[in-house]
């Protein structure tokens, strides 16, 4: 997979590669579930079609902001069924997180560790969602992600505990950069 990404002249971070890989697994999984008699197109994937699909998936991952800042996040929230009344507040949390990164009020080492743990926990949740070990809708999955961040925050010492809003803002920033989502990967 990495060679194909490089041959396309793209650079992806590890979390972006993981997202493309999850999309590929979902495509294969959906093909496995497809019926031979009614869904032949999903059962057999032609090389040329797969290469074209892969190039689009890599481009989407490499250029997540191509639709404009915050538009990717908004599309993901809509896709998950999040109430549009929450969009402005979510966008503000993301913006406050991004501002905090410019003038951090807590240790950069602690921030990196906390963000790495959030990424890992969110990836675990997404893997379980994609693998159908978690069978919930987008609104419920969004709530699960927030609850997981709250559990992590509660486990931190008082001096290392950033505001919940900044941790949620980090999750929303990941979603806007196409490395997190609130629905099962689309094939």
N, C-alpha and C positions, 0 to 999 in steps of 0.2 A: 504494500500500500504506500509506504513512504517513497519508494522509487517512482511510482506513478505520480504522486504529488510533486516530487522534484522535477520530473520530466515535463510537467505542466507549467513549470516555472513559478510555482507557488511556495510560500513558506507558511506552515501552520504550527501553532504552539501545540503542546501535548494535549491540552483540553479540546482544542479544535479538531485534532486528529481523532480523539476519542468520540467526538460528536459525529464525525463523518463515518467512523467505524460503526457506531450504534445505528445510524441510518442504513448502512449497508446490511447489518445483521437483521434489521427489521424488514428490509426488502426481501432477503432470503427467507426469513421466517414466514412472511406473508405468502411467498411463493410456495412454500411447503404446505401451507394450509389451503391453498387454492385448489379448486376442483378441476380435474382433467377435462370433464365434459363441458363445463361452462366458463372456465377462466384459464384457458390455454395460454393466453398472453402473459399471465403472471407465473405460470408453471415453468415456461422456457424463457430464459433471458438470453437474448442474442448478444454476442460480444460487443458489437457496434453500439447497441442500445445501452449496455452496461457502461461502456467507456464514456458515452455522452452523458449519461446520468451521473457518473462519478465526477466528471469534469465540472458539472453544474454544482454538485454538492461541495466540492473543494472550493470553487469560486465563491459560493455562498458563505462558507466558513472563513475564507481568507479576507472577504470584504463584507463583514457583517453590517457596517454602517452605510452601505450603499443606498439605502432608502431614506437616509437622513437621520440625524441623531434622535434617538428615542422612538423612531418609527418601528424599528425591529421589535423593541420591547412592547410597544402598543399592540402590534400584530400578534405577538405571542400571548399577551393578556387576553385579547379578543378570542384567539383560538382556544384558550383554556376556559372561556366562559366567565372571566372575572367581570364583575359589574363595572361598567364604564365610569360610574361615579367615583371609583377608586383610582382611576388612571392618573389624575393630576397629583394626588397625594403620593402615589408610587413614583411618579417622575420626580417629584420634589425630594423624596428619600434618596433616589439615585443621584440627584444633583448634589445633595448635601454630602453624600458619601464621597463623590468625586472632589468636592471642595475640601473635605477633610483630608484627603490624600495629599493635597498640595501643602497644607499646614497641619500636620498630624499633632494631636494632643496626647497621644500615647505612643509608647515605644514602637519604632519601626519594626524591630525584631518580633515583638508581640503581635503586631498587626499582620506581618507575613505568616506567622505560625497560625493565627486565628483564621486568616483567609485560606490558607492551605487546608486546614481542617474543615472549613465550610465547603470548599470545593470537593473534598473527598466525600463528605457526607452527602452532598447533593448528587454527586456522581453515583453513589451507592443507591440512593433513592431512584434516580433515573434508570439505572440498570435493572432494578427490581420492577419498575413500571414497564420498561421495554420487554422484559422477560415474563411479563404478566404474573409476577409474584405479588404485585400490588395491582388491584383492579379497581381503580377509582377514576372519577372524572377530573377535569382540569382544576376545578375549584377546590375539590378535596385534596388533590395533590399539592396545590399551592399552599393550602393550610398545613399539610404535612411538612413541607419545606420550612415554613415559618416556625412550626413547632420544633423541628430539628435544630434550627438556629437558636431557639430559646433554650433548649436543653444544653447546647454547647455553651452559650453565654452564662447560664447558671453554674456551670462547672468551673468557670474561671474565677480567679481570686479577685477581690474587690478592686485592687489597683490595676488589674489587667482587663477589666470588664468595660469594653466600649459600649456606647449607647446602642440599644436594639436597632434604632433607626439606621445607624451606620452599617450594621451587619445585614439588615434587610436591603439597604441600598447597594451593598456589595453583590448580593444575590441578583438584584434587578440589573446591575451593571453587567454581570455575567450573562444574563438573558439578552440584554441589548447587544452584546458582543457575540451572540450565537453560541455560547458555550453552556447555556442552561435553558431549559424549557419546562413547561408545566403539563405537557401532554406526551403521549407515547410518540417515539420517533416515527416520522413519516417515511415511507419507502419511496 
